[in-house]
């Protein structure tokens, strides 16, 4: 989560909402890829930290299936990112702060654990939640 927080800080420095993500290899310690929000820089509404990290991890592995991998993200994923997590076959999602307004991993919706879908990753929430939330709160307070 500390690496994801570093990525989130990079997003804030670039003028974007401070969300960072890291994809860990099946061994749980090797970083395959990372990303942070780049919507403002790229002028792309889909340039969320999770999507960028998942794309980069798939490129690193040379395949779209990220089975046995873990996605660590500072903020609970939105519906778009939750769909990408489900589709990428990530085995574990770890996130920091809950997103009561748009979260799709337990807060507002629970897309990633929807029993109607063919793949449901394990979800671990609340890792360094206060630190993740503080970064977001400070960013929006300054805006």
N, C-alpha and C positions, 0 to 999 in steps of 0.2 A: 504494500500500500504506500510505503514511503516513495517508491519510484513513481507510482501513479500521482502522488501529490506533487512531485517535482515536475511532472508533465503538466499538471493543472496550473502550476505557477507559470509555466511557459505560455500557456493559453492566455492567462491574465495579462502578462507582459505584452502579448500581441493584440490586446483589446478584446479578447473573446471570453466567454463564460468559462471560468476555471474548472474544467473537468479534464481529468487525465486517466489514461487506461494503459494497462500492460497485459500482454498475453504470455503466460508461462508455459514452457514445454511440459510434456508428461512427467518429467522428473520433479516438477514443482519448484525448481530453483533457477533453471536456465530461462532467461528472457528471450523470447522469440521475436517480439515486436512491442512497440509502444506507440502512443499517440496522444494528442490533446486536441481539444476543439479548435477547428480551423475555419469555422463558418465565415467569419469576417474577412480573414486573409484570402481565402479561396473564393469567397462570394458563392458559397455552395451550401444550401440548407441541409445536405446530407453529410457534411464534414464533421460529424460528431466523433469524439475521441474513440469510442468503442468501434465504430465502423472502420476508422483509419487503422486502428491496432489490429482488428480482425483481418482486414485486407493484407496488411503487411505480414502478419503471421502466416497466412495462407501462401503468400508469395515465398516466404522463407522456407516453408515446408514443401512447396511445389504441389500443393493440393488444397482443395477447399474444405475438406473435412478436418476439423481441429479436435478430433476425438482425443480424450485424455488430457486436453489442455485446460488451463484455468485462465479466465479473464478477471482481472482485478481493476476496478473502476471506482473513482472517488464519489460518484453520485449514482444513485439508482437509475438504471437505464429507462429511457422512454420507450414507447411502443415500437418505433422504428428499430431502435437498437435491440430491444428484446426479441423482435422477429429475426434479426440478423444473428443473434446469439443462438436462438433455437435452430435456425437453418445451418449454421456453421458446425453444429454438433459439439460445441464446447461442453465439457463435462461438468465444469464448476464455474459459477459466477460468484465473485466476492465483491461486495461494494461497501462504501463508507456511509455517506449520508442518505437518508430516505428523501424521496421527492414526492411530497404529499399532493402536489399539483399535477404531476405528469408521470409519476413512477409506474413502471409496468412489470415490476418484479416483487409485488406484494403490497405496495401502498395504495395506489388508485386502481390498478389492474394487476393481474398476475399472469401475464402472457407466457413467461418462461416455464411455469409449472402447470399450465392448462392441460388437464387430463385428455383432452381431445387431440392433442398434438402427439406426434410420434417420438419426439425427443424432449426430455425435460431434465435440464441440468440441476445439479445440487446448487442451492443458493445459500450463501453465508452473508448475512447483512450486519452492518454496524461496526465494521472494522475501522478503527480510528475515526469514528463517525463525527465526534465533536470537532476534530481538527479539519476534516473535510468540509463540514458545515461552516466553520469559521471562515474559511477561505472564500466560500460562496457568499456569505453574509457581508464580508468586507468588500468584495467586488461590487455587489449591488448597492451597498451603502454609499460607496464612492461615485456611483453613477447618478 
